[in-house]
Amino acid sequence: MKALIACIAAVLALGAGQARAAGHLATPRTLPVVMHDPGCHWFLIQGKDAKTASLAGPIQLKNLDMNTLKVASRRGLRLVRVGKSILLTRGNYVVMMVGQAVDDNYLTLTVR
């Protein structure tokens, strides 16, 4: 009887550990879009400005720029207001600012 209880406890502990690990892997990474001249807006990756990014997803894109961002993909166009964020899953995205000047950056993001 004690062996059966020990076996059940071990199975339950293993299942809880796997669920906790699966939840940890699904936690989205935050990718901020920041204002910085020249170019107006950039991805901020490990303290450096970048126009392109390729990251394992899901990604939480956070708008820290000075205006609303447009995020375009095959699924359509989404708007992200200043201070807000959206969850991006696997796909290719182009990020630009509403009313963007011709010489401002177009950011490209690939979520794997």
Summary of the structure (lengths in Angstrom):
residues: 112
radius of gyration: 20.1
end to end distance: 48.4
largest distance: 75.1
contacts: 296
relative contact order: 0.20
helix: 21%
strand: 46%
